[in-house]
Amino acid sequence: MDVIYVDHAATTPTHPEIVQAMLPYFSEHYGNPSSIHAFGRKTRAVLDDARQTAADSIGANREEIVFTSGGTEADNLAIIGAVFANGEPGGHVITSAVEHHAVLHTCQYLESIGIDVTYLPVDASGRIDLDELTNALREDTVFVSIMYGNNEVGTLQPIAEIGAILRDKNIVFHTDAVQAFGLVPMNVHALGVDLLSVSGHKINGPKGTGFLFVRNGVQIASRLHGGEQERKRRAGTENVAGIAGFAKAIELAQASMEKRREQYERYRSKMLAVFAEEKVVHEVNGSEPHHLPHILNVYFPDVSAEAMLVNLDLAGIAASSGSACTAGSFEPSHVLSAMYDDEERSKCSIRFSFGYGNTIETIEQAAREAANIAKRLRR
């Protein structure tokens, strides 16, 4: 049975060229980048080149890039690091109700130690209201974190507009760009962000890699203590092989961005066209004018997401009901619950997400199988 993987928002297959880029740093160039001998200098040069590649991809400077173990660590370092930057934590933090759990759970930790956090609501498309953000700002607001593109429904937030509102307010602005990076052109200066998180395994790179952009002049407190790596912002010997692969992933993603955007939009349109042709009852969750091209979240009324995912899996189709970080749990999606006053909708929605290895033929096949399963389960 051929397997069709449409869960790329959870993780992506590692591109063969990226695997090849990593191999020399497991067996041939294995020096510690902090060592001053030739072995260390070799791997230090790899890190320097990778840091420049990451910086170029978002219009940043090389020294503004901190390599991390992924998006979760980057989010934690951004949020806790910024709030603790001046010693004892204090002040008011603003985020949204639809953030990834790496942000939400970190903000909940801040609440547990006495930090006041405001969770902005979203409309039915999953976007925050800029007036509500402005009204939520206080004299003691020190930090705002709003994700670039939602990992469950694909909705894009007005990041540049938020940046303009916060400019000159002495408020640190962070965005989790894990899902959007590699599919949306980004320039940190145009966006007005101070901190930006990226993960390698969402762009066909290796798991366990990521980076945090930290604008020059923005202070963050290190969350790991030991060595003085990453300009004293993230202790620990760098994952050279992983970072080499991550850099190659960034290069490939940047070079193919427009082509992949167009390709994924065609996949999205094909899947919806099949659902319409098959007369399966469905609605799209998210924002039509403001969406990531590779994520399609669909509501199938009266069809249990749990039952549908089991049947899709039996048919050789890998999809999901939301964030991979809540795998094994079929509690209502916090994203859909924030968007819709309808508990059934959050229990009857499936996320299809596209990427490397998909073709228009396999997407059509997956769509027809999903339509047949939805109609059968609804009966």
C-alpha positions, 0 to 999 in steps of 0.5 A: 500500500502506498502511503500518502503523507499530508502532515508536513506541518507536524514535521517534514522528511529530510531532503536527501541533499541535506542528509549529504550536507550533514554526513562529513560532520559526523565522521570527518570534520568532528572538531569542537567549534570552541577549540583553537586547533585546525579541527575546531577552526574547520567546524567554527567556519561551518557555523559562521557560514550557517549563521550568515545563511540564516541571517540573510534569509530574514534580512538580519546581521550574522551576530543576531542569530542564536542557534537552538535545538528547535522552535520550542527552545527558541520560543522559550529563550525569547519569552523567558529570556526577555522577561528575565533580562533585567534580573527579577521578572516583572511587567505585563505580557501580551500574546494570543489565544491561538499560539503554539503551546511552546508559547502558551505554556511558557506564558502560563509558566510566567503567570505561575511566578506572578507575571500578568499575561493577556491572551488576545482573542481572535475572530472566526478567521483566526486573526487578532484585532489590532484595536484590541491589541492597542487597547491591551497595552499598558504602561508596564507592558514589556513583551508581546508575542504573536505568531506569524502563521498558525500551525493548525489552521494556517492563518497569517497574523498582521505582523508588520502592522503589529510591529508598527504599533509597538515601534518606539514603545520600548516593548519587545516584540517576538513572533513564532515564525516556525510555520511561515519561515521558508514559505513567506518572504521575511525581513525583520526590519520591515516587520519590526520584530525584535525576536523571531523563532525558526525550526529546521524540521519544518523546512526539510531540515534535521530535527533538533535544530532551530534559531532565534533572531535577537535584534542588536540591543535587545537583551535576553537572559540565557536559560542554559548555563555552562560555556560561552557559546552563541555569544553567551546566550545559549550554552552548550557545544553546538550541533555542527552536523545539524546546523550544517544541514539546517543551513542547507535546508534554509538555502533550498527553502529560499531558492524554491519559495515561490515555486513551492507556494504556487505548488501548495496552492494548487494542492489546496485548490485540488483538494477542495475541488475534489470535496466539492465534486464528491459532494462531501459536506465540509467547511474550511477553517481559517482565513481565505485571504490570509493563509499559509499555502501548505495548511488546509484545515477542514471541518466535516460536520458530524464526523469525529476527527478521531474516527476519521484519522484512524480510517485515513491511517488504515487507508495509508494517509497520514494527516492530523487533527491539529498540533503534533505536540498534542498527539494522543489527545483528542481534546478540542483544539484550543485554536478552533475553540478560540475561533468558533463558539462550537465545540463540535467544530473543534472535534470534527476538523482535520488538518491536511498539510503539504510538502516535499514528496507530494504530487497533484496526483497523490493529493487528489487520491488523498482527497477522494479517500478522505471524502469517501471516509467522511461520507461513510462516517457521517452516514 
